[in-house]
Amino acid sequence: MASNILIGMALVLGVLILVHEWGHFIVARMCGVRVDVFSIGFGPRLFGIKRGATDYRVSAFPLGGYVRMAGQDPSEIDSAAGAAMPTGASDELMSKTRWQRALISVAGPAVNLIFPIILLTTFFALVGIPYSAYLDKPVVVTAAPANNPPTLDALQPGDVVLSIDGAKTPTWEDAWVALSRSKTNEKLRLDVENQGKVRGVEMMPRHTVGADSPIGYVPLAPIVDYVESGKPAKKADIRQGDTIVSVDGKRIEVWGQFLERIRASQGKTMELEILRDGQVFRKTVTPVLGRNEAGDPTYQIGASPDDVVAYKHVSVSVGFLASSRQTIGIAETVLGVVGKLFSGKVSVRNLHSVVEISRAAGNAVQHGPVWVVLLMAGMSINLGILNLLPIPILDGGNILLLTLEGIRRKDFSMQFKERFVQVGLVFLLVLFVYVMYNDVVGLIPTHS
């Protein structure tokens, strides 16, 4: 697992920060700024090559990298690593116009936002678009929701769906499409077979959304994949690979049942039976109120299911459209979370540090290339958006400072700039320590 974490960190954080710095580098060169150092990694120089004025080097600590430009503003934190004071030469950063310096600042985050489209398009074209393998399977009702009436005009466990609104032999993907096309008060007509008997069922599809499928539960086995640090599942010592056997004595057949019990718990402690390495263990877990991807409040324990993935082979153009939609969707989600953080609807406790990111990266490496690619895409979008926030020391803070100087047509004093950077540095350090503390504490299970 340790090797997976190291590989994952190098692939995810290392590559993404390197891509970020490359954005600054290429636009700086386009604007005629001399770049003294382009470093892969931080710390002491190990080896490298000098081309022109730039020392392309590999440094001791390989996670990330940095670009040192000639004549950087002395108030910037990067320039502490051996950068000379501005002399007024034409190829120095501070000799360029404010809009050029702002363009250099925005280039890093911009490349982070473009990179996922390139990465995902390439992956989709070469390997295919990943999707849940159960979507290709015929619709069989493994288990019905807890509030499902035990009558013949409702779906029952064991029902095989023969048609949905006249469409024969539907798959789970067809079921989702039928749900998306249905109107608010429009019923779906299903023909089902159970023990050789065929009958018709009419249902309001929106009534079963809580079960995470348009028709009963999707056929995902109740096997835990990822356990988030700091959440109830981790504290209860629930681990990757555990199979949920029962909740409060009631047997669990599919993941949707488990999810429904958590959501209906109202925060009360639940008694779980789990199967691990052939042995049955009893655990207690207390769900906490959080928010789902849509931002709605719901009870959670911080565990996700193991989902078998299949691939759909597509052309480059189709892959580009799919990657663009996915990138936009992730960006909208990140912006929504950021907005809720500032409005207080989402707690800072929901943020994660490099500790949890390293665990996620190691888990992605263990699961295979698709998970590494998807994590890299998501992290790149996060890095791009967060760096554009108007916080001192971030790119967004520098852009804000340049914009204000442009409005007042006068540079701020060096003392003001230094205080501006110091405020941002203290804020980020306090936030970093707080989030890392939560992650480390969250890794400590409370055995039950």
C-alpha positions as CSV (number, residue, x, y, z in Angstrom):
1,M,0.0,0.0,0.0
2,A,2.9,2.4,0.8
3,S,4.3,1.9,-2.7
4,N,0.9,2.6,-4.2
5,I,0.6,5.8,-2.2
6,L,4.1,7.0,-3.4
7,I,3.3,6.2,-7.0
8,G,-0.1,7.8,-6.8
9,M,1.2,10.9,-5.2
10,A,3.9,11.2,-7.9
11,L,1.3,10.7,-10.7
12,V,-1.4,12.9,-9.2
13,L,0.1,15.8,-7.3
14,G,3.5,15.6,-9.0
15,V,2.2,15.7,-12.5
16,L,-0.6,18.2,-11.8
17,I,1.7,20.8,-10.1
18,L,4.2,20.3,-12.9
19,V,1.5,21.0,-15.5
20,H,0.5,24.1,-13.4
21,E,4.0,25.4,-13.4
22,W,4.4,24.7,-17.1
23,G,1.5,27.0,-17.8
24,H,3.3,29.8,-16.0
25,F,6.5,29.0,-17.8
26,I,5.2,28.9,-21.3
27,V,3.2,32.2,-21.0
28,A,6.1,33.9,-19.3
29,R,8.4,33.0,-22.2
30,M,5.7,34.2,-24.7
31,C,5.7,37.5,-22.9
32,G,9.5,37.8,-23.1
33,V,10.2,37.1,-19.4
34,R,13.5,35.3,-18.7
35,V,13.0,32.1,-16.7
36,D,16.0,31.3,-14.5
37,V,14.8,27.9,-13.2
38,F,12.2,25.3,-14.2
39,S,12.4,22.6,-11.5
40,I,10.8,19.2,-11.3
41,G,10.5,18.9,-7.5
42,F,11.7,21.1,-4.7
43,G,14.8,21.5,-2.5
44,P,18.4,20.9,-3.5
45,R,19.3,20.5,-7.2
46,L,20.1,16.9,-8.0
47,F,20.9,17.2,-11.7
48,G,19.7,19.0,-14.9
49,I,20.7,20.8,-18.0
50,K,20.9,24.5,-18.8
51,R,19.4,25.6,-22.1
52,G,19.7,29.3,-22.8
53,A,19.0,31.2,-19.6
54,T,16.9,28.5,-18.0
55,D,18.2,25.7,-15.7
56,Y,15.9,22.7,-16.3
57,R,16.6,20.7,-13.1
58,V,15.4,17.8,-11.1
59,S,15.3,18.6,-7.3
60,A,15.4,16.3,-4.3
61,F,11.7,16.3,-3.4
62,P,9.8,15.1,-6.6
63,L,6.2,16.1,-5.7
64,G,5.5,19.1,-7.8
65,G,7.8,21.8,-9.1
66,Y,8.3,25.5,-9.5
67,V,9.3,28.2,-12.0
68,R,11.6,31.0,-10.9
69,M,11.3,34.1,-13.2
70,A,13.9,36.8,-13.4
71,G,13.1,39.9,-11.3
72,Q,10.1,38.4,-9.5
73,D,8.4,40.7,-7.1
74,P,10.4,40.4,-3.9
75,S,7.2,40.1,-1.8
76,E,6.4,36.8,-3.5
77,I,7.2,33.7,-1.5
78,D,8.8,31.9,-4.5
79,S,11.6,34.5,-4.7
80,A,13.0,33.5,-1.3
81,A,14.7,30.6,-2.9
82,G,17.7,32.5,-4.3
83,A,16.0,34.9,-6.7
84,A,17.8,38.2,-7.3
85,M,16.1,41.6,-6.8
86,P,14.6,43.3,-9.9
87,T,17.2,45.4,-11.8
88,G,14.8,46.9,-14.3
89,A,16.0,44.8,-17.3
90,S,13.5,44.4,-20.1
91,D,13.3,40.6,-19.7
92,E,12.4,40.7,-16.0
93,L,8.9,40.0,-14.7
94,M,8.4,43.3,-13.0
95,S,9.3,45.1,-16.2
96,K,6.3,43.8,-17.9
97,T,2.8,45.4,-18.0
98,R,0.3,44.5,-15.4
99,W,-1.9,42.7,-17.9
100,Q,1.1,40.5,-19.0
101,R,1.9,39.7,-15.3
102,A,-1.8,38.9,-14.7
103,L,-1.8,36.6,-17.8
104,I,1.2,34.8,-16.5
105,S,-0.6,34.3,-13.2
106,V,-3.8,33.0,-14.7
107,A,-1.9,30.6,-17.1
108,G,-1.2,28.0,-14.4
109,P,-4.8,27.5,-13.3
110,A,-6.0,27.7,-16.9
111,V,-3.7,24.8,-18.0
112,N,-5.0,22.8,-15.0
113,L,-8.6,23.4,-16.3
114,I,-7.6,22.4,-19.9
115,F,-5.5,19.4,-18.9
116,P,-8.4,17.2,-17.9
117,I,-10.0,17.5,-21.3
118,I,-6.8,16.5,-23.0
119,L,-6.2,13.7,-20.5
120,L,-9.7,12.3,-20.6
121,T,-10.0,12.6,-24.4
122,T,-6.8,10.6,-24.9
123,F,-7.9,7.9,-22.4
124,F,-11.4,7.7,-23.9
125,A,-10.1,7.4,-27.4
126,L,-7.4,4.7,-26.5
127,V,-9.2,2.7,-23.8
128,G,-12.9,3.8,-23.9
129,I,-15.4,5.6,-21.7
130,P,-15.7,3.8,-18.4
131,Y,-19.2,3.0,-17.1
132,S,-20.7,0.7,-14.5
133,A,-20.8,-2.8,-15.9
134,Y,-24.3,-3.5,-14.4
135,L,-25.8,-1.0,-16.9
136,D,-25.5,-3.8,-19.6
137,K,-27.3,-6.3,-17.5
138,P,-31.1,-7.1,-17.8
139,V,-33.3,-5.6,-15.1
140,V,-33.9,-8.0,-12.3
141,V,-35.3,-6.8,-9.0
142,T,-32.9,-8.2,-6.4
143,A,-34.5,-6.5,-3.5
144,A,-37.3,-3.9,-3.2
145,P,-37.2,-0.7,-1.1
146,A,-38.2,-1.0,2.5
147,N,-41.5,0.9,2.0
148,N,-42.4,-1.2,-1.1
149,P,-46.0,-2.5,-0.7
150,P,-46.2,-6.4,-0.8
151,T,-48.8,-6.4,-3.6
152,L,-48.8,-7.7,-7.2
153,D,-49.2,-4.2,-8.6
154,A,-45.8,-3.3,-7.1
155,L,-42.3,-4.6,-8.0
156,Q,-41.2,-7.6,-5.9
157,P,-37.9,-9.3,-5.3
158,G,-37.3,-11.8,-8.1
159,D,-39.2,-9.8,-10.8
160,V,-37.5,-9.9,-14.2
161,V,-38.5,-6.8,-16.2
162,L,-39.5,-7.8,-19.7
163,S,-40.4,-4.4,-21.0
164,I,-40.5,-0.7,-20.0
165,D,-43.1,1.4,-21.8
166,G,-43.1,-1.2,-24.6
167,A,-39.3,-1.4,-25.0
168,K,-38.5,-5.1,-24.9
169,T,-35.7,-6.8,-22.8
170,P,-34.5,-3.6,-21.2
171,T,-31.1,-3.2,-19.6
172,W,-30.4,-1.0,-16.5
173,E,-29.2,1.7,-18.8
174,D,-32.6,1.6,-20.6
175,A,-34.3,1.9,-17.2
176,W,-32.3,5.1,-16.4
177,V,-33.1,6.6,-19.8
178,A,-36.8,5.8,-19.3
179,L,-36.6,7.6,-15.9
180,S,-34.9,10.6,-17.3
181,R,-37.6,11.0,-20.1
182,S,-40.6,10.5,-17.8
183,K,-42.6,13.5,-16.7
184,T,-43.4,14.4,-13.1
185,N,-46.8,12.7,-12.9
186,E,-46.3,10.2,-15.6
187,K,-46.4,6.5,-14.7
188,L,-44.1,3.9,-16.3
189,R,-45.7,0.7,-17.6
190,L,-43.6,-2.4,-16.9
191,D,-44.2,-6.1,-17.9
192,V,-42.5,-8.4,-15.4
193,E,-42.1,-12.1,-15.0
194,N,-41.7,-14.0,-11.7
195,Q,-41.7,-17.8,-11.3
196,G,-43.1,-18.2,-14.8
197,K,-46.0,-15.7,-14.3
198,V,-46.2,-12.5,-16.3
199,R,-48.0,-9.4,-15.0
200,G,-48.2,-5.7,-15.6
201,V,-46.9,-3.1,-13.1
202,E,-47.4,0.7,-13.2
203,M,-45.1,2.8,-11.2
204,M,-44.2,6.4,-10.5
205,P,-40.5,6.4,-11.2
206,R,-39.7,9.4,-9.1
207,H,-40.9,7.7,-6.0
208,T,-38.0,5.3,-6.1
209,V,-35.2,7.8,-6.6
210,G,-34.3,7.4,-2.9
211,A,-33.3,3.8,-3.6
212,D,-30.8,5.1,-6.1
213,S,-32.4,3.5,-9.2
214,P,-35.6,4.0,-11.2
215,I,-36.6,0.4,-10.5
216,G,-35.7,-1.0,-7.1
217,Y,-32.0,-1.2,-6.4
218,V,-29.2,-1.4,-8.9
219,P,-27.3,-4.7,-8.7
220,L,-24.2,-3.5,-6.8
221,A,-22.9,-5.9,-4.2
222,P,-22.7,-4.5,-0.7
223,I,-18.9,-4.6,-0.7
224,V,-17.0,-1.6,0.6
225,D,-14.4,0.0,-1.7
226,Y,-13.2,3.4,-0.3
227,V,-13.4,4.5,3.3
228,E,-13.0,8.2,3.9
229,S,-10.9,9.3,6.9
230,G,-12.6,11.2,9.6
231,K,-16.0,9.7,8.8
232,P,-18.1,7.2,10.9
233,A,-17.1,4.2,8.8
234,K,-13.4,4.7,9.4
235,K,-14.0,5.3,13.1
236,A,-16.0,2.0,13.2
237,D,-13.0,0.2,11.6
238,I,-14.9,-0.7,8.4
239,R,-12.3,-1.5,5.8
240,Q,-12.0,-1.8,2.0
241,G,-13.2,-5.2,0.9
242,D,-15.7,-5.7,3.8
243,T,-19.0,-7.1,2.8
244,I,-22.1,-5.7,4.6
245,V,-24.1,-8.8,5.7
246,S,-26.8,-7.1,7.8
247,V,-27.9,-3.9,9.5
248,D,-29.7,-4.1,12.8
249,G,-30.4,-7.8,12.1
250,K,-31.9,-7.2,8.6
251,R,-30.1,-8.9,5.8
252,I,-28.5,-6.7,3.1
253,E,-28.5,-8.0,-0.5
254,V,-27.3,-5.0,-2.5
255,W,-25.6,-1.7,-1.7
256,G,-28.8,0.3,-2.3
257,Q,-30.4,-1.3,0.7
258,F,-27.4,-0.4,2.9
259,L,-27.5,3.2,1.6
260,E,-31.2,3.4,2.3
261,R,-30.8,2.2,5.9
262,I,-28.1,4.9,6.5
263,R,-30.2,7.7,5.1
264,A,-33.2,6.6,7.2
265,S,-31.2,6.2,10.4
266,Q,-31.8,9.8,11.6
267,G,-28.3,9.7,13.1
268,K,-29.0,6.7,15.4
269,T,-26.3,4.1,16.0
270,M,-26.6,1.1,13.7
271,E,-25.5,-2.5,14.4
272,L,-23.6,-4.0,11.4
273,E,-22.5,-7.5,10.6
274,I,-19.6,-7.6,8.1
275,L,-17.8,-10.4,6.4
276,R,-14.0,-10.0,6.3
277,D,-11.6,-12.7,5.1
278,G,-14.2,-15.4,5.8
279,Q,-14.9,-14.2,9.3
280,V,-18.0,-12.3,10.5
281,F,-17.5,-9.2,12.7
282,R,-19.9,-7.0,14.5
283,K,-19.5,-3.2,14.3
284,T,-21.5,-0.2,15.4
285,V,-21.6,2.9,13.3
286,T,-23.4,6.2,13.8
287,P,-24.2,8.1,10.6
288,V,-23.7,11.9,10.6
289,L,-25.6,14.5,8.6
290,G,-23.7,15.6,5.5
291,R,-24.5,16.7,2.0
292,N,-24.8,14.6,-1.2
293,E,-23.4,15.7,-4.6
294,A,-26.5,17.8,-5.2
295,G,-25.9,19.6,-1.9
296,D,-29.0,18.1,-0.2
297,P,-28.6,17.1,3.5
298,T,-28.4,13.4,4.0
299,Y,-27.0,10.9,6.6
300,Q,-23.7,9.4,5.6
301,I,-20.9,7.2,7.0
302,G,-18.2,7.9,4.4
303,A,-18.0,4.7,2.5
304,S,-18.5,3.9,-1.2
305,P,-19.2,0.7,-3.0
306,D,-17.0,-1.5,-5.2
307,D,-18.2,-0.9,-8.7
308,V,-17.1,-3.2,-11.6
309,V,-16.3,-1.0,-14.6
310,A,-16.7,-1.7,-18.4
311,Y,-15.5,0.4,-21.3
312,K,-17.3,1.8,-24.4
313,H,-15.0,2.4,-27.3
314,V,-15.5,5.7,-29.0
315,S,-13.9,8.0,-31.6
316,V,-11.7,10.9,-30.7
317,S,-14.5,13.4,-31.4
318,V,-17.0,11.6,-29.2
319,G,-14.3,11.2,-26.5
320,F,-13.6,15.0,-26.7
321,L,-17.3,15.8,-26.2
322,A,-17.6,13.4,-23.3
323,S,-14.4,14.7,-21.6
324,S,-15.6,18.3,-22.0
325,R,-19.0,17.5,-20.4
326,Q,-17.3,15.7,-17.6
327,T,-14.8,18.5,-17.0
328,I,-17.6,21.1,-17.0
329,G,-19.7,18.9,-14.6
330,I,-16.8,18.5,-12.1
331,A,-16.0,22.2,-12.3
332,E,-19.6,23.1,-11.5
333,T,-19.5,20.7,-8.5
334,V,-16.3,22.3,-7.2
335,L,-17.6,25.8,-7.6
336,G,-20.8,24.8,-5.8
337,V,-18.8,23.4,-2.9
338,V,-16.6,26.5,-2.7
339,G,-19.8,28.7,-2.7
340,K,-21.2,26.6,0.1
341,L,-18.0,26.9,2.1
342,F,-18.1,30.7,2.0
343,S,-21.9,30.7,2.8
344,G,-21.4,28.2,5.7
345,K,-23.6,25.5,4.2
346,V,-20.6,23.2,4.0
347,S,-18.1,22.9,6.9
348,V,-14.4,23.3,6.5
349,R,-14.2,19.8,8.2
350,N,-15.3,18.4,4.8
351,L,-12.0,19.5,3.3
352,H,-9.1,17.2,3.0
353,S,-5.3,17.6,3.2
354,V,-2.4,15.8,1.5
355,V,-3.0,12.9,4.0
356,E,-6.4,12.0,2.5
357,I,-5.3,12.8,-1.0
358,S,-2.4,10.4,-0.7
359,R,-4.8,7.7,0.5
360,A,-7.1,8.4,-2.5
361,A,-4.1,8.3,-4.8
362,G,-2.9,5.0,-3.4
363,N,-6.3,3.5,-3.7
364,A,-6.6,4.7,-7.4
365,V,-3.2,3.0,-8.2
366,Q,-4.5,-0.2,-6.6
367,H,-7.7,-0.1,-8.7
368,G,-6.0,0.5,-12.0
369,P,-5.3,3.2,-14.7
370,V,-8.9,4.4,-15.1
371,W,-9.1,5.4,-11.4
372,V,-5.8,7.2,-11.6
373,V,-6.9,9.1,-14.7
374,L,-10.2,10.1,-13.2
375,L,-8.6,11.2,-9.9
376,M,-6.0,13.2,-11.9
377,A,-8.8,14.9,-13.8
378,G,-10.7,15.8,-10.7
379,M,-7.7,17.0,-8.8
380,S,-6.5,19.1,-11.7
381,I,-9.9,20.9,-11.9
382,N,-9.8,21.4,-8.1
383,L,-6.2,22.8,-8.3
384,G,-7.2,25.2,-11.1
385,I,-10.3,26.6,-9.5
386,L,-8.8,26.9,-6.0
387,N,-5.7,28.7,-7.3
388,L,-8.0,31.3,-8.9
389,L,-9.6,32.2,-5.5
390,P,-8.7,35.8,-4.5
391,I,-6.6,34.7,-1.6
392,P,-3.2,36.3,-1.0
393,I,-0.2,34.0,-2.1
394,L,-2.4,32.1,-4.6
395,D,-2.5,33.1,-8.3
396,G,-6.0,34.6,-7.7
397,G,-4.6,36.8,-5.0
398,N,-1.9,38.1,-7.3
399,I,-4.4,38.7,-10.1
400,L,-6.6,40.6,-7.5
401,L,-3.6,42.8,-6.5
402,L,-2.7,43.6,-10.1
403,T,-6.3,44.4,-10.9
404,L,-6.5,46.8,-7.9
405,E,-3.2,48.4,-8.9
406,G,-4.5,48.8,-12.4
407,I,-7.7,50.6,-11.1
408,R,-5.7,53.0,-9.0
409,R,-3.0,53.4,-11.7
410,K,-0.3,53.1,-9.1
411,D,1.6,50.2,-7.4
412,F,1.0,49.4,-3.8
413,S,3.9,49.9,-1.5
414,M,6.3,47.0,-0.8
415,Q,5.2,47.0,2.8
416,F,1.6,46.6,1.8
417,K,2.5,43.7,-0.6
418,E,4.5,41.9,2.0
419,R,1.6,42.2,4.5
420,F,-0.8,41.0,1.8
421,V,1.3,37.9,1.2
422,Q,1.8,37.3,4.9
423,V,-1.9,37.3,5.6
424,G,-2.5,34.8,2.9
425,L,0.4,32.6,4.1
426,V,-0.9,32.6,7.7
427,F,-4.4,31.9,6.5
428,L,-3.4,28.9,4.4
429,L,-1.0,27.5,7.0
430,V,-3.8,27.6,9.7
431,L,-6.2,26.0,7.3
432,F,-3.7,23.4,6.3
433,V,-2.9,22.4,9.9
434,Y,-6.5,22.3,10.8
435,V,-7.5,20.1,7.8
436,M,-4.5,17.8,8.2
437,Y,-5.3,17.4,11.9
438,N,-8.8,16.3,11.1
439,D,-7.5,13.8,8.5
440,V,-4.9,12.3,10.8
441,V,-7.4,12.0,13.7
442,G,-9.9,10.5,11.2
443,L,-7.4,7.7,10.4
444,I,-7.6,6.4,14.0
445,P,-10.4,3.9,14.2
446,T,-12.6,3.4,17.3
447,H,-12.9,-0.4,17.4
448,S,-16.3,-1.8,18.1
